[in-house]
């Protein structure tokens, strides 16, 4: 029997499974940084982590990080450098996957972290891109992490901070983005993946304790089933052991 | 050579003018010169353009205090709490007054500073293709790559020329020759692009220490107009090898700044009622000494001998 797990732990492990061995990954903070550690300890011992403050790590940091610039992320780093260098690698097509979060995502995977309501008729000012626009444009695969609520998963975002499939179909390529796009959206209820000619996000897997109907009711567009729709596999004992080895204080357990 | 050593008060008073474009927080979450943030507020500087890729809570504090009329950067908030409450109040309700934002991504800001540093008329990037940042900030221009015969959209980024850049460094000599280590963010580009640089040095060392490892110098000492010896000048942000981050301070600021009144009383307690940074160190007492990095993980020396 699999060990008990929290929603956040499940999201971390689902994120870890998206990292392949040997890949170069823009890690980001919070859940993805732990997911990178789990992936390293399980199926991806040769994955490399990049941080936009200018850090490259082969080994995950030994202590808990509150920001990517914290001293434990600096000590024993494989490379300490500048933002231009690590994001230059990204623009050069040398980064396999990148994680970002967001306040609002639409059915083509475009993410808004700047202006709710758009920049001309802003209702709410959000912090902005940080490196998210760059990671979305230039990673080979974009992995988004979101809370699954109808006002967050919307038909069309009011402002594209970070491009996913733009207007769907070939529009991303026509905009000049030669590669990349949304590979998976990992939420607290489900995993969505693009499917079909338009590349619209479809329901790919349903987390334990949730139903497809409930997930669709919490999505701001008519969410269709992915042909491979299945339950999200529960964390294995190996994955949970790896997670507990990193999250010693149980930060993600509740 | 003449010493550039001055007090924090003098550096801020004499180098940073109302209306200046100022880089504060080039290191992302790392090495943010908060002592200058606090002193700008105490001196009541006005109409600053705050330049930083992400500034953690520094820009939010300056906005709430009425020091800024614009922000040029990729992200404004509080890394511990998420949203920046003063930033939202200024953008949504013009409190304490209206604020303009010049949207960038981290990479496009690095490239704008690089263009400024090296005298380039612009830098072409692909990184902002598809993003509405090219719509909301006209300093990014979308056009066809003139060197390609095929359809190849690129985004030109206009150079950024800050008046002043401020950095926290672990060590500097009195002439502004300094060592930086750990992650650098856009420190090198900002230091080279700015007309004037202020350094907050955790430690003042002899010039021979700096010249023993010239690869750890990011920009020439002649860019530096003021050196301030200010231990923990980056507090509450971290500084590699010197100080850990005070996460509780950021959380506490996030809670208090939720409402305007709460922010104003926070500001009074932590900035306005303290005459200088030494008073903040004294007020923090053991809380600050607990953040001092006491471990040792020295790099191996590199041999620069010539014969």
HADDOCK unambig.tbl for C-alpha pairs under 7 A between the chains (distance, minus, plus):
assign (segid A and resid 53 and name CA) (segid B and resid 27 and name CA) 6.67 0.50 0.50
assign (segid A and resid 53 and name CA) (segid B and resid 28 and name CA) 5.88 0.50 0.50
assign (segid A and resid 53 and name CA) (segid B and resid 183 and name CA) 5.90 0.50 0.50
assign (segid A and resid 53 and name CA) (segid B and resid 184 and name CA) 6.56 0.50 0.50
assign (segid A and resid 53 and name CA) (segid B and resid 185 and name CA) 4.67 0.50 0.50
assign (segid A and resid 54 and name CA) (segid B and resid 183 and name CA) 4.95 0.50 0.50
assign (segid A and resid 54 and name CA) (segid B and resid 184 and name CA) 6.05 0.50 0.50
assign (segid A and resid 54 and name CA) (segid B and resid 185 and name CA) 5.72 0.50 0.50
assign (segid A and resid 55 and name CA) (segid B and resid 183 and name CA) 5.90 0.50 0.50
assign (segid A and resid 67 and name CA) (segid B and resid 29 and name CA) 6.86 0.50 0.50
assign (segid A and resid 69 and name CA) (segid B and resid 29 and name CA) 5.70 0.50 0.50
assign (segid A and resid 69 and name CA) (segid B and resid 30 and name CA) 5.34 0.50 0.50
assign (segid A and resid 69 and name CA) (segid B and resid 183 and name CA) 6.90 0.50 0.50
assign (segid A and resid 70 and name CA) (segid B and resid 238 and name CA) 6.29 0.50 0.50
assign (segid A and resid 70 and name CA) (segid B and resid 244 and name CA) 6.98 0.50 0.50
assign (segid A and resid 70 and name CA) (segid B and resid 245 and name CA) 6.86 0.50 0.50
assign (segid A and resid 71 and name CA) (segid B and resid 240 and name CA) 5.61 0.50 0.50
assign (segid A and resid 71 and name CA) (segid B and resid 244 and name CA) 6.48 0.50 0.50
assign (segid A and resid 74 and name CA) (segid B and resid 182 and name CA) 5.83 0.50 0.50
assign (segid A and resid 74 and name CA) (segid B and resid 183 and name CA) 6.98 0.50 0.50
assign (segid A and resid 80 and name CA) (segid B and resid 182 and name CA) 5.56 0.50 0.50
assign (segid A and resid 80 and name CA) (segid B and resid 183 and name CA) 4.94 0.50 0.50
assign (segid A and resid 81 and name CA) (segid B and resid 183 and name CA) 5.41 0.50 0.50
assign (segid A and resid 81 and name CA) (segid B and resid 184 and name CA) 5.69 0.50 0.50
assign (segid A and resid 82 and name CA) (segid B and resid 183 and name CA) 6.30 0.50 0.50
assign (segid A and resid 82 and name CA) (segid B and resid 184 and name CA) 4.71 0.50 0.50
assign (segid A and resid 82 and name CA) (segid B and resid 185 and name CA) 4.63 0.50 0.50
assign (segid A and resid 82 and name CA) (segid B and resid 186 and name CA) 5.98 0.50 0.50
assign (segid A and resid 83 and name CA) (segid B and resid 107 and name CA) 6.91 0.50 0.50
assign (segid A and resid 83 and name CA) (segid B and resid 110 and name CA) 6.93 0.50 0.50
assign (segid A and resid 83 and name CA) (segid B and resid 185 and name CA) 4.67 0.50 0.50
assign (segid A and resid 83 and name CA) (segid B and resid 186 and name CA) 5.87 0.50 0.50
assign (segid A and resid 84 and name CA) (segid B and resid 107 and name CA) 6.26 0.50 0.50
assign (segid A and resid 84 and name CA) (segid B and resid 110 and name CA) 5.86 0.50 0.50
assign (segid A and resid 87 and name CA) (segid B and resid 107 and name CA) 6.18 0.50 0.50
assign (segid A and resid 91 and name CA) (segid B and resid 127 and name CA) 6.26 0.50 0.50
assign (segid A and resid 119 and name CA) (segid B and resid 136 and name CA) 6.65 0.50 0.50
assign (segid A and resid 124 and name CA) (segid B and resid 92 and name CA) 6.70 0.50 0.50
assign (segid A and resid 125 and name CA) (segid B and resid 88 and name CA) 5.54 0.50 0.50
assign (segid A and resid 125 and name CA) (segid B and resid 91 and name CA) 6.58 0.50 0.50
assign (segid A and resid 125 and name CA) (segid B and resid 92 and name CA) 6.83 0.50 0.50
assign (segid A and resid 126 and name CA) (segid B and resid 83 and name CA) 6.62 0.50 0.50
assign (segid A and resid 127 and name CA) (segid B and resid 75 and name CA) 4.95 0.50 0.50
assign (segid A and resid 127 and name CA) (segid B and resid 76 and name CA) 4.78 0.50 0.50
assign (segid A and resid 127 and name CA) (segid B and resid 77 and name CA) 5.44 0.50 0.50
assign (segid A and resid 127 and name CA) (segid B and resid 83 and name CA) 6.10 0.50 0.50
assign (segid A and resid 128 and name CA) (segid B and resid 74 and name CA) 5.84 0.50 0.50
assign (segid A and resid 128 and name CA) (segid B and resid 75 and name CA) 4.61 0.50 0.50
assign (segid A and resid 128 and name CA) (segid B and resid 76 and name CA) 6.78 0.50 0.50
assign (segid A and resid 129 and name CA) (segid B and resid 74 and name CA) 5.39 0.50 0.50
assign (segid A and resid 129 and name CA) (segid B and resid 75 and name CA) 5.80 0.50 0.50
assign (segid A and resid 129 and name CA) (segid B and resid 105 and name CA) 5.55 0.50 0.50
assign (segid A and resid 130 and name CA) (segid B and resid 53 and name CA) 6.69 0.50 0.50
assign (segid A and resid 130 and name CA) (segid B and resid 54 and name CA) 6.39 0.50 0.50
assign (segid A and resid 130 and name CA) (segid B and resid 74 and name CA) 4.60 0.50 0.50
assign (segid A and resid 130 and name CA) (segid B and resid 75 and name CA) 4.83 0.50 0.50
assign (segid A and resid 130 and name CA) (segid B and resid 105 and name CA) 5.48 0.50 0.50
assign (segid A and resid 130 and name CA) (segid B and resid 106 and name CA) 5.28 0.50 0.50
assign (segid A and resid 131 and name CA) (segid B and resid 105 and name CA) 5.59 0.50 0.50
assign (segid A and resid 131 and name CA) (segid B and resid 106 and name CA) 4.80 0.50 0.50
assign (segid A and resid 131 and name CA) (segid B and resid 107 and name CA) 6.72 0.50 0.50
assign (segid A and resid 133 and name CA) (segid B and resid 105 and name CA) 6.25 0.50 0.50
assign (segid A and resid 133 and name CA) (segid B and resid 128 and name CA) 6.53 0.50 0.50
assign (segid A and resid 133 and name CA) (segid B and resid 131 and name CA) 6.70 0.50 0.50
assign (segid A and resid 134 and name CA) (segid B and resid 105 and name CA) 6.74 0.50 0.50
assign (segid A and resid 134 and name CA) (segid B and resid 107 and name CA) 6.66 0.50 0.50
assign (segid A and resid 134 and name CA) (segid B and resid 127 and name CA) 4.98 0.50 0.50
assign (segid A and resid 134 and name CA) (segid B and resid 128 and name CA) 6.36 0.50 0.50
assign (segid A and resid 137 and name CA) (segid B and resid 127 and name CA) 5.74 0.50 0.50
assign (segid A and resid 137 and name CA) (segid B and resid 128 and name CA) 6.83 0.50 0.50
assign (segid A and resid 137 and name CA) (segid B and resid 129 and name CA) 6.91 0.50 0.50
assign (segid A and resid 138 and name CA) (segid B and resid 127 and name CA) 6.27 0.50 0.50
assign (segid A and resid 159 and name CA) (segid B and resid 132 and name CA) 6.24 0.50 0.50
assign (segid A and resid 160 and name CA) (segid B and resid 131 and name CA) 5.43 0.50 0.50
assign (segid A and resid 160 and name CA) (segid B and resid 132 and name CA) 5.19 0.50 0.50
assign (segid A and resid 161 and name CA) (segid B and resid 131 and name CA) 5.30 0.50 0.50
assign (segid A and resid 161 and name CA) (segid B and resid 132 and name CA) 5.87 0.50 0.50
assign (segid A and resid 161 and name CA) (segid B and resid 133 and name CA) 6.48 0.50 0.50
assign (segid A and resid 162 and name CA) (segid B and resid 131 and name CA) 5.69 0.50 0.50
assign (segid A and resid 163 and name CA) (segid B and resid 130 and name CA) 5.50 0.50 0.50
assign (segid A and resid 163 and name CA) (segid B and resid 131 and name CA) 5.72 0.50 0.50
assign (segid A and resid 166 and name CA) (segid B and resid 130 and name CA) 6.98 0.50 0.50
assign (segid A and resid 175 and name CA) (segid B and resid 129 and name CA) 6.35 0.50 0.50
assign (segid A and resid 175 and name CA) (segid B and resid 130 and name CA) 5.94 0.50 0.50
assign (segid A and resid 175 and name CA) (segid B and resid 153 and name CA) 6.94 0.50 0.50
assign (segid A and resid 176 and name CA) (segid B and resid 129 and name CA) 6.54 0.50 0.50
assign (segid A and resid 176 and name CA) (segid B and resid 152 and name CA) 5.99 0.50 0.50
assign (segid A and resid 176 and name CA) (segid B and resid 153 and name CA) 5.41 0.50 0.50
assign (segid A and resid 177 and name CA) (segid B and resid 129 and name CA) 6.63 0.50 0.50
